[in-house]
């Protein structure tokens, strides 16, 4: 997958327009922004054959064509490495890239494309973000 496709799909991880916007008053001191009540935790529909790293699910939504999940991880490099290893062990093939600001990659199997990004974001703090897209 080209970088342009990955970047264009990054919008999939944004909160839907019906979600309340995070406000400074709703932000935890020194922590990630809150205000996305109702989107915490892993959706019941998330596929069990897509492995996720350990950690608190800060944001999770089923968007119909896939899922967007954000998992807190203090060490983003280790979080990304763990995510990549789990996906590879589960039969996903892909590629990844590391920059000074974090890591990203796209992994595929016959059912899903999984994009993972590990970064210290303004909205969630240090975390690993998954965008899982159904194929077919």
Secondary structure, DSSP 8 states (H G I E B T S, - for coil): --HHHHHHHGGGGS--TTS----GGGS-TTS-----TT--S--TTS-TTS---SS-EEEEEE-SSEEEEEEE-S-HHHHHHHHHHHHHHTT-EEEEEEETTEEEEEEE-SSEEEEEEEEEETTTEEEEEEEEEE--
